[in-house]
Amino acid sequence: MKPCLLLSCLFLIYSISVTGKTTIPDSLAIKIANQPYLKLKDVVNCASPFTTIEKRVCANLEFQAIQAEMEKSLKRLIHFYMAQKNEIEHQALIKGQEKWQRDRNYECQRVHGVFQNKRIIPLEHLLYLTDLTGKREEILEKQLLNLELSQK
């Protein structure tokens, strides 16, 4: 009887932690947004980056823009489910996004390896992360569009 009680308590605690959640922290996106070379962003011309650092700055800014679009779509979906009081879909979306983040990080490390300097994220990582994030944003946007169409 005690194992069932323990499992029930753990499920309740997990449910409470997911219920009402409107954001999903992304430690990698935060790390990317805080790269030290970004202090040069105001002097770099991203229309024609020439040096490696300029390319890295521009790739970082592009990633941040796509990440912001994805987060906006995600928040709209979360608020849609919360407004509909659809807790099952809300929790599934939160868990799905957390899984996507883990899969994205794993896939990037699998393809490009673990970067040597733990503070500076290489250009190849940024480009791949931008691609993966753009694909995720498209999926979330299509999901949102389908939900909005189904309401009409």
N, C-alpha and C positions, 0 to 999 in steps of 0.2 A: 504494500500500500504506500509506503514511503517513496519508492521510486516514481510512482504515478503522481504523487503530490509534488515532488521535486520537479518533474517534467512540466506539470501544469503551471507551477510558479515561474519556471524559466520561460515558458511560452507567453505567459501574461506579461512578464517584464519586457520581453522582446516586442510584443504587440504594442505595449505602451510606448516603447522607444521609437517605433515606426509610425504610430498613429499621430497625425497632426504635423508630421515632418513636412516642411515646405522647401527645404534645401538639402542638397547632398554635398558635403564637403569633398573637395578634390585636392588632396595635398600636392599632387604633381602639378596641377594647374597653378596652384599658389606658388610653388617653387619656381615655375617657369616665369610667372609674372614678377618675381623678385630677383631675377638674374642680375648680377652686378653690372654687366655691360649695357644694360638698358638706360644707364645714365647718359648714353650717347644718342638716344633715340631722337632728340630734337635737332641733331646736326647731321643725321644720316638721310640720304636721299633714297628712299625705297623704290623710286621709279627706275633707278639704275645703280643698284648696290655693286660695289667693285671688290672691296676687300672681304676677307672671311668674316671679320667682325661685323661689317655692314650687312652682309648676307644673314648672319645670325640674328642681328637686331631686327631686320625686316621679317625674317621667318617667325621670330618670337611674336612680333606685333600682329602678324597674320594669324598665328595660332590663337592669340588672345581674342581677336575679333571673332573668330569662328567659335571659340569656347563661349564667349559672351552670347552669341546667337543660340548656341545649343542650350545654355542655361536658361535663356529667356523662353525657349520652347518647352523646356522641362518644367519651369515654374508655371507656365500656362496650363500644361497638362495636369500638374498637381492641383492647381486651383480649380480646374474643371472637375476633377474627381471629388475634391472636397466639397464643392458646391452641389454636386449630385449626391453627396453623402455615400459615395461608392468606395467604401473602405478597402474592399478586396482589390479593386483595380489600383487604388492609391498605393497600397502596400506592395503590390506587384510591380508598379512603376519604380518605387524607391529601391526595392531589391534588385530589379533589373538594371537600374542605373549603377548601383554599387557593383554588381557583377560585371557590367560593361567596363567600368573603371579598372577592375582587377584584370580582366581579359586584355584590355588595351595596354596596360603596363607590362603584362607578361609578353604579349605579342611584340611590343616594341623592343623589349630586352632580348627576346628570342631572335628577332631579325637583325638587330644592330648591336647586341651585346650590352653588357653593363658598362656604362661610361666610366672611364678611369677617374676623372676628376669629379668627385661627388657634388661639387658646387656648380660647375658649368655644364649645361646640357648641350651636347653636340648638335650641329646643324642637321645631320641626318635624322636624329631623334625628333627634332622640332618639325621637320618636314613630314615625317611619318605620323607623328601625333596629330598634326594638322589634318592630314588626309583621313585618319581614323575618326577624328572628332567631326569633320565635315560629313562623313557618312552617317554617323550617329545623329547628327542634327537633322539630316534629311529624313531619317526614319521617324524621329520624334515629330517633325513637322507634318509628315504624312499622316501619322497617327492622330494628331490634333485636327487636321483637316477632315479626316474621316469622321471623327467624333462630332465636329461642328456640322458637317453635312447630315449626319444621322439625326441631329436635333431639329432640322428644318422640315 
